[in-house]
């Protein structure tokens, strides 16, 4: 610790590290020109970096260099129960491995404070029109997840530095925003910027507070938990200037969907964005959080806002202690993180976005960056005339309408607008269509309190939007079962059915197996679509229904007025509400080690929690990277939902058949996501998405066949993906995957890497990788290789009959040669770049993965 830079903060006894002095000692006046992100990273270096490495690391930030790695030590790790649980399952397995080698397993603990929030395991089996939906859904969640919750409860006392927020309390990102992030940390009387990594790609939600919070895979989170630095090179830091003011009636959802398309087009993949400009003054902290939440949808790593008066007002509103609020303001102004101190910040690239140009938007039908202006519904062929018939679903039927996700429920304005629209709809006699499964799942219990205070919860309940959970639900693919009659009608009539939700993801097959397509929309629009009942409805121009006098009612007739909305928010959202919710929730005193074996007693018949296989089978065998056969040849934009879906397990799937053999009732199959602590269930989810397009599988006309399919070579036999994987596993055949651009975009799903590794995949060759998934591949010992610019799978006419061998020493960032041998015997050399990006990643890869690296270091005495 570089104590020479320690100073007292103003007149207090609190200390801080004078990063400005450290930076300016290298280059006079350089600190003022640094972007916000660089200032926070520089403070981390001054406080944590060894003195002998400090100058060379700071120089990377000051001179905008990218040739050397520098360490980053996040202050916290935040997890949801799916990836958080699997990370802790991995640590429990690591303890077993350490014990078997003669080490002390009780010493394997997270070094960094780790918070786990159970929010991903509840399915909406009972919709919001059932007054007992919340209690019923929670009871089902407890029953289905008893194995998982047994393990999670064990972790509370088995591991040091782990806090657990039990189910039924909210979504990790909203809780992080409203409570967990202090914005400025105070430890051992030293103040410093809060930073965190989270096992979900939407962790940047709290970037809205000026906190560097980034989403990582479970494997990278484990690396941080265990005290290893997260090594990085200076990211591309892009300034985004907001101009103008939003038009009346425009929601933060409209803004972020337009912004997402804009930023995708501007190719900000992997960048740290910093939003600034006059337009930010017209964005509440809730608006900012909606924008930051959808960081992965536009492909960035972080989406930062400067600390300003909006930040301070929000901390006060959410019940933070006055002393903490004062600390945030004084610290930010002292160290140059306050907005007014950022006027001289220099960016290598600046983009401009006009808030006044945003119109009412949705996104769909299968990508969050596919902006869909409401006025273009008919023009795009989505809205078509249809006649409502009594009891029969129309073409384009909305079978799910869900107000869900912290993306929108963190913003009181969005939720209040939905309630006010519902009130006006009720007054005019409008009703929800009977085939619509509607639900309201806020990310925080505070939402219920302010809706009740405003008298709007009964209005939402009347239209079928009663509270079904405080959890991720439909946004995470946990929409639950449909009414059997409705499901059968969809099957019998081969209906085009849809979902409309206020979430952040609408990838193919994610929201519900029977929803052909899904559309993202603001909470008030979700309510409107529940009334309309079909996507074949021009929501802006067609009548939603008639009032009691028979007059047509249009969306504009029930859309809330901005001034009325702001008045309701001011009267209804109060600091005491946040204190009432969060004070008891965070009373987390537990007795570490109390009557607890440091080794978990694995349940033999569990399909949820099983000892991980990282020291046996395919993972124990050496990686040869020779004569690999393709498991799949894929196109662009392959998501982690394609690689390892999270939605409901169908009985006909490989995982469903396995669960049936394990005597699990079909009604309790649950989702793929909830079974990720059991590799025997979850490896059967590898490429189990019914929308997968494997270019190796074609019909007689040469068209790619859709489905979870693969082709076994050299036989050329097409079969279900799992059967092909099983056969290759039996043959001990090393595998490769060949893919297009943006491979692995979407959720930070470690099983998207674990599944392929367990299948025997040793190498991925792609045109490009999404950041989080690439690090997960490295963390599992899978080698990511990238085609040279301008070359693709088509350049080499790859059809899957070939074998591939990697030549050359595996060195971070260097060029390698892959020798492809065609079925005819012809060989072709393919130049590729090794996408191990840092020396740390190379170290992890060489060991076989994150856990193997830690185990080796632990047993060699390198880890305390």
Secondary structure, 3 states (H helix, E strand, C coil): CCHHHEEECCCCCCEEECHHHHHHHHCCCCHHHCCHHHHHHHHHHHHHCCHHHHHHHHHHHHCCCCCCCEEECCCEEEEEHHHHHHHHHHHHHHHHHHHHCCCCHHHCCCCCCEEEECCCCCCCCCCCCCCCHHHHHHHHHHHHCHHHHHHHHHHHHHCCCEEEECCCCECHHHHHHHHHCCCEEEECCEEEECEEEECCHHHHHHHHHCCEEEECCHHHHHHHHCCCCEEECCCCEEEEEEECCCCCCCCHHHHHHHHHHHHHHCCCCCCEEEEECHHHHHCCHHHHHHHHHHHHHHCCCEEEECECHHHHHHHHHCCCCHHHHHHHHHHHHHHCCEHHHHCCCCCCEEEEEEHHHCCCEEECCCCCCCEEEHHHCCCCCCCCCCCCECCECCCCEEEEEEEECHHHHCCHHHHHHHHHHHHHHHHCCCCCCCCCEEEEECCECHHHHHHHHCCCHHHHHHCCCCECCCCCHHHHCCCCCCCHHHHHHHHHHCCCEEEEECCCCCCCCCCCCCCCEEEECCHHHHHHHHHHCECCCCCCCCCCEECCCCCEECHHHHCCCHHHHHHHHHHHCCHHHHHHHHHHHCCCCCCCCCCCCCCCCCCCCCCCCCCCCCCCHHHCCCCCCCCEEEEEECCCCCEHHHHECCCECCCCCHHHHHHHHCCCCHHHCCECHHHCCCHHHHHHHECCCCCCEEEEEECCCCCEEECCEEEECCCCEEEEHHHHHHHHHHHCCCEEEECCCCECECCCCCHHHHHHHHHCEEEEEECCECHHHHHHHHHCCCEEEEECCCCCCCCCCCCCCCEEEEECCCCCCCEEEEEEECCCCCEEEEEEEECCCCHHHHHHHHHCCHHHHHHHHHHCCCCC
